[in-house]
């Protein structure tokens, strides 16, 4: 395994080839020229090994690909223009008409839309399970099951799968495993070392780290990645553009420092929320109260800045008022940038559908950014006071 500092600061970079520049250049070109027809012919026959057209490979993107593969402990990597595109290509490359997928329940929304809205049109079926129990994978697996779709942890309730147990079962039955590792990044969890075939993540989040680039990462063996490149990747045309690749390379330089600070601050915010009288409960994978705490400790090095808390509220208006009373924490989707964010689960509900007895309807997902802990808890405190005064 390569040293982390080497991967982030030197690996895949050839400064002699670009004027000894410390930062690599943005090779902002759509295509590449050839001196001879024979060179062009060779590139057309093997685009994976040559510069031909930036829909496929590009020198700036190549630096990023190699770094991300090394971080994941993978042989190879493709970088897409969104996490949703990475999911789409990874799944599409591993199913055909008549196949069956076993997926963890309530996967990321765009995976769910693909499973429910697109794949049935091509006679691909999906069974959703509680992935916390390996027995559920065994029960749901059919003779035509070709894929297990995993998220460990997911991004709301942080349910985990025992990746070693699931991949052992999958290999016995010749089933491909795909795991979304967006919550942890390769710094906090390395699913490939636990037997997963394809690992994906939203690079929009911690990898980019500055809320200014959208991207998705897919890592795996050279054979699988090359197969996806030649088909889904080039046909969908969803590869990352050079400038965004350069932004992600920049983000990688500070990834360990950002995650270290975010994780440390999150512990302070977690303790604050656990002690607040208006908070019913808090979910965080590496808190001892978390139902799968032992498995989280076993699989994950750390847990980052995303947590969920349940507000003591009798109606949706109270939750909305709390969020809208925040002065510094932004109401937004996603996570992983410099800024703290909040997202209430009830944002996906119409007012008449809210049920205060349903704990999930009172969930708020909080992302702890790079601000000082007191800055974040102070903002939460004054918002809690606003709803206390109104009640």
Buried (B, 14 or more C-beta within 10 A) or exposed (E): EEEBEEBBEEBBBEEEEEEEEEEBBBBEBEEBEBEEEEEBEBBEEEBBEBBBBBBBBBBBBBBBBBBBBBBBBBBBBBBBBBBBBBBBBBBBBBBEEEBBBBBBBBBBEBBBBBBEEEBEEEEBBBBBBEBBEBEBBEEBBEEEBBBBBBBBBBBBBBBBBBBBBBBEBBEEEEBBBBBBBBBBBBBBBBBBBBBBBBBBBBBBBBBBBBBEBBBBBBBBBEEBBBBBBBEBBBEBEBBBBBEBBBBBBBBBEBBBEBBEBBBEBBBBBBBBBBEBEBBBBBBBBBBEEBBBBEBBBEBBBBBBBBBBBBBBBEEBBBBBBBBEBBEBBBEBEBBBBEBBBBBBBBEEBEEEEBEBEEEBBBBBBBBBBBBEBEEBBBBBEEBBEBBEEEE
